[in-house]
Amino acid sequence: MIGSQQTYQPDIEYSFSLAEISRCCGVTAEQILVLVSEGVLTPQGSTQREWRFASSDLGRALSAVRLERDLGVNPAGAALAVELLDEMQQLRERVRLLEALFFRR
């Protein structure tokens, strides 16, 4: 469909270490730690060496980094924006499901 955005959801779930996610985002590990402290990312593992970030964390990190770099948004603002973008995506998916249920052809 023209104008609609579809999200690719792979069958395989990947995970990334702190070093890997920072490389993928083109930022330092310290910048990723700031995103963790702001709640943008929620790594699994008890220590930084054991941390694993989900594929969804990579998307959230990339969004936050772009907001900070391109728009000059501070980390707290980027965290809020990423949260709102996620919520908006969830609402769009709910609307799609409801439309499919009520407006089947």
C-alpha positions in Angstrom: 0.0 0.0 0.0 1.2 3.5 -0.8 2.0 5.6 2.3 1.7 2.7 4.8 4.7 1.7 6.8 5.3 -1.9 7.6 7.7 -3.1 10.2 9.9 -6.1 9.5 9.7 -8.7 12.2 12.2 -11.4 11.8 11.5 -15.0 12.9 14.9 -15.1 14.7 15.5 -12.9 17.7 19.0 -11.5 17.8 20.8 -10.0 20.8 23.8 -7.7 21.1 26.5 -7.0 23.7 27.2 -3.5 24.9 30.1 -3.2 22.5 28.1 -4.5 19.5 25.1 -2.2 20.1 27.4 0.8 20.5 29.2 -0.1 17.2 25.9 -0.6 15.4 24.7 2.8 16.5 28.0 4.5 15.9 28.3 5.8 19.4 30.5 5.1 22.5 29.6 2.5 25.1 29.1 5.5 27.5 26.4 6.9 25.3 24.6 3.6 25.4 24.9 3.6 29.2 23.1 6.9 29.2 20.3 5.4 27.2 20.1 2.6 29.7 20.0 5.0 32.6 17.2 7.0 30.8 15.2 3.8 30.3 15.4 3.7 26.5 17.2 0.4 26.6 16.6 -2.5 29.0 19.5 -5.0 28.8 19.2 -8.5 30.2 22.0 -9.7 32.5 23.3 -8.7 35.9 26.6 -7.0 34.9 27.6 -4.8 32.0 29.8 -7.7 30.7 26.8 -10.0 30.7 24.3 -7.5 29.2 22.4 -8.6 26.1 20.3 -6.2 24.2 17.3 -7.4 22.1 16.7 -6.5 18.5 14.0 -4.1 19.5 16.6 -2.3 21.7 18.7 -1.7 18.6 15.8 0.0 16.9 15.1 2.1 20.0 18.8 3.0 20.4 19.1 4.1 16.7 16.0 6.3 17.1 17.3 7.9 20.3 20.7 8.5 18.7 19.2 10.1 15.7 17.0 12.4 17.8 20.0 13.5 19.8 22.3 13.9 16.8 20.0 15.4 14.2 17.6 17.4 16.4 19.7 18.2 19.4 17.3 16.5 21.8 18.7 15.7 25.2 18.8 12.0 26.4 15.7 12.5 28.6 13.8 14.0 25.7 14.9 11.3 23.3 13.7 8.7 25.8 10.3 10.3 26.0 10.1 10.6 22.2 11.1 6.9 21.7 8.5 5.8 24.2 5.8 7.9 22.4 6.8 6.5 19.0 6.5 2.9 20.4 3.1 3.7 21.9 2.0 5.2 18.6 3.1 2.1 16.7 1.2 -0.2 19.2 -1.9 1.9 18.7 -1.7 1.7 15.0 -1.4 -2.1 15.2 -4.5 -2.2 17.4 -6.4 0.0 15.0 -5.4 -2.3 12.1 -6.6 -5.4 14.1 -9.9 -3.7 14.9 -10.4 -2.7 11.4 -9.7 -6.2 10.2 -12.3 -7.6 12.7 -15.1 -5.0 12.0 -14.6 -4.2 8.3 -13.8 -7.6 6.7 -14.8 -7.8 3.1 
